[in-house]
Amino acid sequence: MNRYPVWKYAIMVIMLAFGLVYTLPNLFGESPAVQVSSGKATVKIDTAMLARVEGVLRKAGIPTTGLQFDGNSIKARFTDTDTQLKAKDALQRDLNPDAADPVYVVALNLLSASPAWLAQLGALPMYLGLDLRGGVHFLLQVDMKQALTKRLDSTAADLRSLLREKNIRHAGISRSGDSIEIRFRDEDTRAKARNTLADGQPSLQLSDAADGTEFKLVAVFKPEAAKEIIDTALKQNMTTLHNRVNELGVAEPVIQQQGSDRIVVQLPGVQDTAKAKDILGRTATLEARLVDNSVEAQAALMGSGPVPFGSELFKVGRGAPVVLRKQAIFSGDQLTGAQATFDENQRAAVGIQLNDGAGRVLREVSRENIKKPMAVVLFERGKGEVLTVATIQAELGSRFQITGMDSPAGANDLALLLRAGALAAPMEIIEERTIGPSLGADNISKGVNSTLYGFMAIAVFMLGYYLLFGVFSTLALALNLLLLVALLSLLQATLTLPGIAAMALTLGMAIDANVLINERIREELRNGMPAQTAIATGYERAWATILDSNVTTLIAGLALLVFGSGAVRGFAVVHCLGILTSIFSAVFFSRGIVNLWYGRQKKLGKVSIGQVWKPT
């Protein structure tokens, strides 16, 4: 009656082992570390840099407890913060000799100190949120009006090129507020232009207007087109912010949309607010320019003459040094797409898509400059770096390829730079908060203590009131907490103060199920039922009540998870996982322990479940 088959006991052992293994990393704490990452778009971190970092630290006599290369950065671990600071200074001096133009970002970091064999099993510690680890919180306001204005300006240029291409004469094109006004001398020309623009620019809504003796055509974005522009600008800004935050060495940054035009950025572990603001607010501009191959330009390259008027010398990047024309063919805000691909010879290339206006300009320029080189330049912190120099092989348009890439990985990197090199719309920091690490450590201490004291209070009550069954309930409750921490670690969830509050709430809800079971068993014993039958019946009849109460609570938790944000979502994640682990531990695991203790006794006279009051 009260016996589990072997496979159920196997599940209990497996779950216990799972809980122990995936909870262990949280007990080892963190090691001070220094992270080295690229500070320039054209600089890559590779294994050669790993050897260089190791050599710098060895030369400075700074011992490390481990060096690792994760593909995008190099991390060096140290035993204490004093050694960490010395290592940062040594690496900063060696890797960035020009402090005004740093090539690499050398940032302080914290890495898990758990053993390597745990990491090989995928057992990693939970990330700690801003309120537990300390760091910087920013609320950024995105200027959506400016995003629409930029698109209107580029669209006005597209309309001008389109009308010129169709040989339709106009009396002027200008932007007025949120609309574009096109003037004509007669009605027939306006009607012809309206049909042409309706086909060439389907995102515009066109309407006629009169202005004295002139005929005007007013173009505005359709509501769905305006919404798409705003959504695209917000997504591009978030992608760009993700790329920039990687330079700070933040373990688990939070970058998420808030409302229709705001972005929340949380950087746990970052204390240098000025540096964070500098990186987040950095502007980057992409331009394509023709290479100046004149005699004067070649003399400037050799250092025997000045740079020709209207040109500029670039010394950094692929194909540099090179002299480029100052006039840009197209810029990054006219780029609509960039993907890594292959050319007709199956060599790595980058496919580029431009908007209509930039495509027309590029078609005209390329037609006149076939077999001449063109360069793509990224301007960042006021300095330009050449991303690539390619020869124009044929007339180009809105879609073309940049060939001659070294590898598919290089093509993918260039495509990423082209897509997310600049912010689509300007942003302003409207809220800023800094939480110190000491306050975060204090929050952790208080949160852990509150959960521990709550667990101890529950254990004392259960042991005193239900005796041996109280021991079983306490063991089930301990497993519940173990499984909850293990799941959060496995999912790499970010633990915050609301999450710790949800853990404490889970303890109370989990023990409630054991109280229902114990009272149900007591009730059956009061009715004169044999002990073994009372245990089996108590678990079976309490199950329906436990399931109903947990399902209704889970529905409320899912509602918080779906409709909540920020701290509310953090609470909801722990809450929902806690409900699932409490059902398993309170019903399945606790009954397994009871079956192990009492199930083998055929003639069970009584059970240790506290005072059972029987009717006289």
matplotlib code that plots the C-alpha trace (Angstrom):
import matplotlib.pyplot as plt

x = [0.0, 2.6, 5.5, 7.1, 8.5, 12.2, 11.9, 10.2, 13.0, 15.4, 13.6, 14.0, 17.8, 18.2, 16.3, 18.3, 21.6, 20.4, 19.5, 22.9, 25.0, 23.3, 23.0, 26.7, 28.1, 26.2, 28.2, 31.7, 31.3, 33.1, 36.7, 38.0, 38.9, 40.0, 38.3, 40.0, 37.7, 37.9, 37.4, 37.3, 35.1, 38.0, 40.0, 39.3, 40.2, 41.9, 44.1, 47.2, 45.8, 45.5, 49.3, 50.0, 47.9, 49.7, 53.0, 52.2, 51.1, 54.2, 56.4, 54.8, 55.1, 51.3, 50.1, 46.7, 44.5, 43.3, 43.1, 40.2, 39.2, 35.5, 35.5, 34.9, 37.0, 39.8, 39.3, 42.0, 41.2, 43.0, 43.0, 42.2, 41.1, 44.5, 46.1, 43.1, 43.7, 47.5, 46.7, 44.3, 46.9, 49.6, 47.3, 46.0, 49.5, 50.6, 47.5, 46.6, 49.8, 47.7, 45.2, 43.3, 42.6, 42.2, 42.3, 41.1, 38.7, 40.2, 37.4, 37.1, 34.8, 33.7, 33.7, 32.3, 34.9, 33.2, 35.4, 35.9, 34.2, 30.9, 31.2, 31.7, 28.4, 26.7, 26.4, 26.8, 25.7, 22.7, 23.2, 22.6, 20.5, 21.3, 19.8, 22.0, 25.3, 25.3, 25.7, 24.1, 20.5, 19.7, 16.3, 16.8, 14.3, 14.4, 13.6, 11.1, 10.3, 13.9, 13.8, 10.8, 12.5, 15.7, 13.6, 11.6, 14.9, 16.2, 12.7, 12.8, 16.1, 14.6, 11.6, 14.0, 16.0, 12.9, 11.3, 14.6, 14.9, 11.4, 12.1, 9.3, 10.0, 9.1, 9.4, 11.0, 10.8, 11.0, 10.1, 7.5, 6.9, 5.9, 5.2, 7.1, 5.8, 6.4, 5.6, 4.6, 3.8, 0.7, -1.9, -0.9, 2.7, 1.4, -1.0, 1.9, 4.2, 1.4, 1.1, 4.9, 5.4, 2.5, 4.2, 7.8, 7.0, 4.1, 4.7, 3.6, 0.1, -0.2, -2.7, -3.2, -3.0, -2.9, -0.4, -1.3, -0.5, 1.5, 0.2, 1.4, 1.6, 1.8, 3.4, 3.1, 3.9, 1.0, 0.2, 1.4, 4.6, 5.3, 4.8, 7.2, 9.9, 9.5, 9.6, 12.7, 14.5, 13.8, 15.0, 18.2, 19.0, 18.6, 20.8, 23.5, 23.3, 23.8, 26.9, 28.3, 27.5, 29.7, 32.7, 32.0, 32.4, 28.9, 27.9, 24.2, 23.1, 19.4, 18.4, 14.6, 11.9, 9.7, 6.6, 6.7, 9.8, 11.9, 14.7, 15.8, 19.5, 20.8, 24.5, 25.1, 28.7, 29.5, 30.4, 32.0, 28.9, 30.9, 32.4, 29.1, 27.4, 30.3, 29.9, 26.1, 25.9, 28.7, 27.8, 28.9, 28.5, 29.0, 30.0, 31.0, 33.6, 35.7, 39.4, 41.5, 44.2, 45.5, 49.3, 48.9, 47.1, 50.0, 52.5, 50.5, 50.7, 54.5, 54.7, 56.2, 53.2, 50.0, 46.6, 44.7, 41.9, 38.6, 40.2, 41.2, 44.0, 43.0, 45.7, 43.7, 41.7, 41.7, 43.4, 44.9, 46.7, 44.5, 43.3, 39.5, 37.3, 35.4, 32.1, 30.1, 28.3, 25.9, 25.8, 24.7, 21.2, 20.5, 21.4, 18.3, 20.2, 23.5, 24.0, 27.0, 26.8, 29.0, 29.9, 29.7, 33.1, 31.8, 34.1, 32.9, 31.1, 28.7, 25.3, 24.3, 20.8, 20.2, 17.1, 16.0, 17.7, 21.1, 20.7, 20.2, 23.2, 25.4, 24.2, 25.3, 28.7, 29.5, 28.7, 31.3, 34.0, 34.1, 37.4, 38.1, 38.2, 35.6, 36.0, 33.5, 34.5, 33.2, 33.4, 33.5, 34.6, 35.3, 37.9, 37.4, 38.5, 38.5, 36.3, 37.0, 38.3, 36.8, 37.0, 33.8, 33.5, 30.2, 27.4, 25.9, 22.4, 20.3, 21.7, 25.3, 28.1, 31.4, 33.8, 37.3, 36.6, 39.1, 36.6, 32.9, 33.5, 35.0, 32.0, 29.7, 31.5, 31.4, 27.7, 27.1, 29.0, 27.1, 23.8, 24.4, 27.1, 25.0, 22.0, 18.8, 17.5, 19.1, 18.6, 18.7, 19.3, 16.3, 16.9, 20.1, 20.7, 23.9, 23.8, 27.0, 28.4, 28.2, 24.5, 24.1, 26.0, 23.8, 20.7, 22.0, 22.7, 19.3, 17.5, 19.3, 18.9, 15.2, 14.7, 16.9, 15.1, 11.7, 12.8, 14.0, 10.8, 8.7, 11.0, 10.7, 6.9, 6.6, 8.9, 7.1, 3.6, 3.9, 6.9, 8.4, 6.0, 7.3, 10.8, 9.5, 7.8, 11.0, 13.1, 10.7, 10.8, 14.6, 14.5, 12.0, 14.4, 17.3, 15.4, 14.3, 17.8, 19.1, 16.4, 17.2, 20.9, 20.3, 18.1, 20.7, 18.0, 18.8, 18.0, 16.8, 15.3, 11.7, 13.0, 14.3, 10.9, 9.2, 11.5, 10.3, 6.7, 7.3, 8.4, 5.1, 3.1, 5.1, 4.7, 0.9, 0.6, 2.3, 0.0, -3.0, -1.5, -0.7, -4.1, -5.8, -3.9, -4.8, -8.5, -8.4, -6.7, -9.4, -12.0, -10.5, -8.8, -5.6, -2.3, -1.2, -4.6, -4.7, -1.4, -2.4, -5.9, -4.5, -2.1, -4.8, -7.5, -5.2, -3.9, -7.0, -7.0, -3.3, -3.6, -6.5, -4.8, -1.5, -3.1, -5.0, -1.9, 0.1, -2.5, -2.0, 1.8, 1.6, -0.5, 2.3, 4.9, 3.0, 1.7, 4.4, 7.8, 11.0, 10.9, 7.4, 8.6, 11.5, 9.1, 6.8, 9.6, 10.7, 7.0, 6.0, 9.0, 8.5, 4.9, 6.1, 8.9, 6.6, 4.1, 6.9, 8.5, 5.4, 3.6, 5.9, 9.1, 7.6, 5.5, 8.6, 10.3, 7.2, 7.1, 10.7, 10.1, 6.7, 6.0, 7.9, 6.1, 3.2, 1.6, 1.9, 0.3, 0.7, 2.5, 4.5, 2.3, 1.6, -1.5, -4.5, -7.7, -10.2, -13.9, -15.0]
y = [0.0, 2.5, 1.3, 3.0, 1.0, 1.3, 3.8, 6.3, 6.1, 6.5, 9.8, 11.0, 10.3, 11.9, 15.1, 15.2, 15.0, 17.5, 20.0, 19.5, 19.9, 22.9, 24.7, 24.2, 27.0, 29.6, 28.7, 29.3, 33.1, 35.1, 35.9, 39.3, 39.5, 41.8, 41.7, 42.8, 43.5, 45.4, 49.2, 49.7, 48.3, 47.1, 45.4, 41.8, 39.8, 36.4, 33.8, 36.0, 38.6, 35.9, 35.2, 38.9, 39.4, 36.5, 38.0, 41.4, 39.9, 37.7, 40.6, 42.7, 39.8, 39.5, 36.0, 34.8, 32.0, 31.4, 33.0, 32.3, 33.4, 33.3, 34.4, 38.2, 39.0, 37.7, 37.3, 37.0, 35.8, 36.9, 36.0, 39.5, 42.9, 44.5, 42.1, 42.8, 46.6, 46.1, 43.9, 46.4, 49.2, 47.0, 46.0, 49.5, 50.8, 48.1, 47.8, 51.4, 53.5, 56.5, 57.1, 59.6, 56.9, 53.5, 50.5, 48.0, 48.3, 47.0, 46.6, 45.2, 42.2, 39.4, 35.7, 32.6, 30.9, 27.4, 24.5, 23.8, 20.4, 22.1, 24.5, 21.5, 20.1, 23.4, 24.2, 28.0, 30.4, 32.6, 36.1, 38.8, 41.8, 45.5, 45.7, 42.7, 43.4, 47.1, 49.0, 51.6, 52.1, 54.4, 55.3, 56.6, 58.6, 58.0, 61.1, 59.5, 62.8, 63.1, 59.6, 60.6, 63.8, 62.0, 59.6, 62.6, 64.3, 61.1, 60.6, 64.1, 63.3, 60.1, 62.0, 64.5, 61.7, 59.8, 62.8, 63.7, 60.1, 60.2, 63.7, 65.3, 69.0, 70.5, 74.0, 72.8, 70.2, 71.1, 69.6, 71.4, 69.9, 66.3, 66.5, 67.1, 69.7, 69.4, 72.5, 72.3, 74.9, 73.1, 70.5, 68.0, 67.8, 67.4, 64.5, 62.8, 63.2, 61.9, 58.6, 58.2, 58.8, 56.6, 53.7, 54.5, 55.4, 53.3, 54.3, 57.9, 59.4, 62.0, 64.9, 68.0, 71.6, 75.0, 77.8, 80.9, 80.2, 77.1, 73.6, 71.7, 67.9, 67.2, 63.9, 62.4, 58.9, 56.6, 55.7, 52.1, 53.3, 55.8, 53.1, 50.8, 53.6, 54.2, 50.5, 49.9, 52.9, 51.5, 48.0, 49.3, 51.5, 48.5, 46.3, 49.0, 49.4, 45.6, 45.8, 48.7, 47.3, 44.3, 46.6, 47.2, 43.5, 43.4, 39.8, 40.1, 43.5, 44.3, 46.3, 46.3, 48.5, 50.5, 52.0, 53.1, 55.4, 54.5, 52.0, 50.7, 49.9, 48.2, 47.4, 45.2, 45.5, 48.7, 51.6, 54.0, 56.0, 58.4, 55.6, 53.9, 57.1, 57.7, 54.3, 54.3, 57.8, 57.3, 58.3, 56.3, 57.2, 55.0, 56.5, 55.2, 57.3, 57.1, 56.6, 59.5, 58.0, 61.3, 62.1, 64.5, 61.8, 59.4, 62.0, 62.5, 58.8, 58.8, 61.8, 64.1, 66.4, 67.7, 65.9, 67.3, 69.8, 67.9, 64.7, 63.2, 60.7, 57.7, 55.7, 53.0, 50.0, 47.5, 49.0, 51.9, 54.2, 55.5, 59.0, 59.3, 61.9, 63.9, 63.7, 60.7, 58.5, 57.1, 57.0, 54.5, 55.9, 55.1, 51.4, 49.1, 45.8, 44.0, 40.2, 37.9, 35.9, 34.4, 35.7, 33.8, 32.2, 31.0, 33.5, 35.3, 38.6, 41.1, 41.8, 45.5, 47.0, 50.8, 52.9, 54.2, 57.6, 56.2, 53.5, 56.1, 58.2, 55.1, 54.0, 57.4, 57.4, 53.8, 54.2, 57.0, 55.2, 51.6, 49.8, 52.4, 51.7, 52.6, 52.5, 52.1, 54.1, 54.0, 57.2, 56.7, 59.2, 61.6, 59.4, 57.3, 53.7, 52.1, 48.9, 47.8, 49.0, 47.3, 47.9, 48.9, 46.1, 47.2, 49.7, 49.4, 50.1, 49.6, 46.1, 45.2, 43.1, 43.9, 41.1, 40.2, 39.3, 37.0, 34.5, 34.0, 35.1, 38.4, 38.9, 38.3, 40.8, 43.5, 42.9, 43.3, 46.6, 47.9, 47.0, 48.4, 51.0, 54.0, 54.9, 55.3, 58.1, 60.3, 59.3, 61.3, 60.0, 61.1, 59.0, 57.7, 55.7, 54.2, 51.4, 50.7, 47.2, 47.5, 48.2, 45.2, 42.9, 44.2, 43.4, 39.9, 39.3, 40.5, 38.6, 35.3, 35.8, 36.4, 33.3, 31.2, 32.4, 31.8, 28.2, 27.7, 29.0, 26.7, 23.7, 24.3, 24.5, 21.4, 19.4, 20.4, 19.9, 16.9, 15.1, 12.6, 13.7, 17.2, 15.9, 14.5, 17.8, 19.7, 17.5, 18.0, 21.7, 21.7, 19.8, 22.3, 25.2, 23.2, 22.5, 26.1, 27.5, 24.8, 25.6, 29.3, 28.6, 26.2, 28.8, 31.5, 33.7, 37.0, 37.0, 40.3, 41.3, 40.6, 37.1, 36.5, 37.7, 35.1, 32.4, 33.2, 33.2, 29.8, 28.3, 29.2, 27.9, 24.7, 23.8, 24.5, 21.4, 19.2, 20.7, 19.6, 16.1, 15.7, 17.0, 14.7, 11.7, 12.7, 12.9, 9.4, 8.1, 9.9, 8.0, 4.7, 3.8, 1.6, 3.5, 2.3, 3.0, 6.4, 7.4, 6.3, 7.8, 11.1, 11.6, 10.7, 12.9, 15.9, 15.8, 17.3, 20.3, 20.8, 20.8, 23.2, 25.7, 25.6, 25.8, 29.0, 30.5, 29.6, 31.4, 34.5, 34.1, 33.7, 36.8, 38.7, 37.2, 38.1, 41.6, 42.7, 44.2, 44.7, 43.7, 42.3, 39.8, 38.8, 38.0, 36.1, 33.9, 32.7, 32.4, 30.2, 27.9, 27.7, 26.4, 23.6, 22.5, 22.6, 20.3, 17.8, 18.0, 18.2, 15.3, 13.0, 13.4, 13.6, 10.4, 8.7, 9.3, 8.2, 5.0, 4.3, 4.7, 3.1, 1.2, -2.0, -2.4, -4.8, -4.4, -0.7, 0.1, 3.9, 6.7, 9.7, 12.6, 14.4, 14.4, 12.7, 13.6, 10.8, 11.3, 9.7]
z = [0.0, 1.1, -1.1, -4.1, -7.1, -7.6, -10.5, -8.2, -5.7, -8.6, -9.6, -6.0, -6.0, -9.4, -8.3, -5.1, -7.1, -9.6, -6.8, -5.1, -8.3, -9.7, -6.3, -5.4, -7.7, -5.7, -2.6, -4.0, -4.5, -7.2, -8.0, -9.0, -12.7, -15.4, -18.8, -22.1, -25.0, -28.2, -28.0, -31.8, -34.4, -36.6, -33.8, -33.1, -30.0, -30.8, -29.2, -30.0, -27.6, -25.0, -25.2, -25.1, -21.9, -20.3, -21.3, -19.8, -16.5, -16.3, -17.1, -14.3, -11.8, -11.3, -10.6, -12.0, -11.1, -14.6, -18.1, -20.5, -24.0, -24.7, -28.4, -27.8, -24.8, -22.5, -18.8, -16.2, -12.6, -9.5, -5.8, -4.4, -5.5, -4.9, -7.4, -9.7, -9.7, -10.3, -13.3, -14.7, -14.5, -16.1, -19.0, -19.5, -19.9, -22.3, -24.5, -24.7, -24.9, -26.2, -23.4, -25.6, -28.2, -26.4, -28.7, -26.0, -23.1, -19.9, -17.3, -13.8, -13.6, -11.2, -12.4, -10.7, -8.5, -8.8, -9.9, -13.6, -13.4, -12.3, -15.3, -17.6, -16.4, -17.1, -13.4, -13.1, -10.4, -10.6, -11.9, -9.2, -10.1, -9.7, -6.1, -4.9, -6.8, -7.1, -10.4, -12.6, -13.7, -16.7, -18.2, -21.7, -23.7, -27.4, -29.6, -32.0, -33.5, -34.6, -36.0, -38.2, -39.2, -40.3, -42.4, -43.9, -44.9, -46.6, -48.2, -49.6, -51.3, -52.6, -54.1, -55.7, -57.4, -58.5, -60.2, -61.9, -63.1, -64.6, -66.1, -64.1, -63.5, -60.2, -58.6, -55.3, -52.6, -49.0, -45.6, -43.5, -40.1, -40.4, -44.2, -47.5, -49.9, -53.6, -55.8, -59.5, -62.2, -63.6, -62.7, -65.4, -64.0, -60.5, -61.6, -63.4, -60.3, -58.0, -60.0, -60.1, -56.4, -55.5, -57.3, -56.1, -52.5, -51.3, -47.6, -48.4, -48.3, -51.0, -51.1, -53.3, -52.0, -53.5, -52.8, -54.8, -58.4, -57.6, -57.3, -54.3, -53.5, -49.7, -48.7, -45.2, -43.9, -43.6, -39.9, -40.3, -42.1, -39.3, -36.6, -38.5, -38.6, -34.9, -34.0, -36.2, -34.7, -31.2, -32.0, -33.8, -30.7, -28.4, -30.7, -30.7, -26.9, -26.5, -28.7, -26.7, -23.3, -24.1, -23.8, -20.1, -19.2, -17.6, -16.8, -17.2, -18.5, -18.7, -21.8, -22.4, -23.8, -21.5, -23.0, -26.7, -26.6, -23.6, -22.9, -19.5, -19.1, -16.0, -15.6, -12.5, -11.2, -13.0, -10.6, -13.1, -14.1, -16.3, -18.4, -18.8, -20.0, -22.4, -24.0, -24.1, -25.6, -28.2, -31.7, -34.7, -38.4, -41.4, -44.8, -48.3, -50.1, -53.3, -53.1, -54.3, -56.6, -57.9, -58.0, -55.1, -53.0, -53.7, -52.6, -49.4, -48.7, -49.2, -46.8, -49.5, -49.9, -48.4, -48.7, -51.7, -51.1, -50.8, -49.6, -46.3, -45.1, -43.1, -41.3, -39.4, -40.7, -43.6, -46.7, -44.7, -45.1, -47.9, -49.1, -49.6, -51.0, -48.3, -50.1, -49.0, -51.5, -48.9, -45.1, -42.5, -42.0, -45.7, -45.1, -45.0, -44.6, -44.6, -44.6, -44.9, -48.1, -50.9, -54.4, -57.6, -56.9, -53.4, -51.6, -48.5, -49.2, -47.7, -49.4, -49.0, -49.4, -49.6, -49.7, -53.1, -52.9, -51.9, -54.6, -57.3, -56.2, -56.0, -59.5, -60.9, -59.1, -59.8, -63.5, -63.8, -61.6, -62.8, -61.9, -59.3, -55.5, -53.0, -49.2, -46.3, -43.2, -39.7, -37.7, -33.9, -31.2, -34.0, -35.7, -38.8, -39.4, -42.8, -42.7, -46.2, -49.6, -52.7, -56.4, -58.3, -60.9, -62.5, -62.1, -58.7, -57.4, -54.2, -53.9, -54.3, -52.7, -51.0, -52.0, -51.2, -47.5, -45.8, -44.3, -43.6, -40.0, -41.3, -43.6, -40.7, -38.5, -41.2, -41.8, -38.0, -38.0, -41.0, -39.5, -36.0, -36.2, -35.3, -33.3, -35.4, -33.2, -30.5, -26.8, -23.6, -20.1, -18.0, -14.9, -13.4, -10.3, -8.8, -6.2, -4.3, -3.9, -0.1, -0.3, -2.6, -0.2, 2.7, 0.6, 0.0, 3.7, 4.8, 2.1, 2.8, 6.6, 6.2, 4.1, 6.5, 9.7, 8.0, 7.2, 10.8, 12.3, 10.0, 10.9, 14.6, 14.4, 12.2, 14.5, 17.6, 16.3, 14.0, 15.5, 13.0, 10.2, 10.9, 10.1, 6.8, 6.0, 6.8, 4.6, 1.8, 2.3, 2.2, -1.1, -2.4, -1.7, -3.1, -6.4, -6.7, -6.5, -8.9, -11.5, -11.2, -11.7, -14.6, -16.4, -15.6, -14.1, -12.5, -8.8, -7.3, -4.0, -5.2, -6.2, -2.6, -1.3, -3.7, -2.2, 1.3, 0.1, -1.6, 1.7, 3.3, 0.4, 0.2, 3.9, 3.6, 1.4, 4.1, 6.7, 4.6, 4.2, 7.9, 9.1, 6.6, 8.0, 11.5, 10.5, 9.2, 12.4, 14.4, 12.4, 13.5, 10.3, 10.5, 10.3, 6.9, 5.4, 7.0, 5.5, 2.0, 2.2, 3.7, 0.7, -1.9, -0.5, 0.2, -3.4, -5.0, -2.6, -3.0, -6.8, -6.8, -4.6, -6.5, -9.9, -9.0, -7.5, -10.6, -12.8, -10.7, -11.1, -14.8, -15.1, -13.3, -15.6, -18.8, -17.9, -15.3, -16.0, -14.1, -10.5, -10.9, -13.5, -11.3, -8.5, -10.9, -12.3, -8.8, -7.7, -10.6, -10.4, -6.6, -7.1, -9.4, -7.1, -4.0, -5.6, -6.3, -2.9, -0.7, -2.4, -4.3, -2.3, 1.2, 0.6, -0.7, 2.7, 4.6, 2.5, 3.2, 7.0, 7.5, 4.2, 5.2, 8.5, 7.9, 11.3, 12.0, 15.3, 15.4, 13.7, 15.1, 13.8, 17.1, 19.3, 17.6, 19.4, 19.1, 19.9, 23.2]

ax = plt.figure().add_subplot(projection="3d")
ax.plot(x, y, z, "-o")
ax.set_aspect("equal")
plt.show()
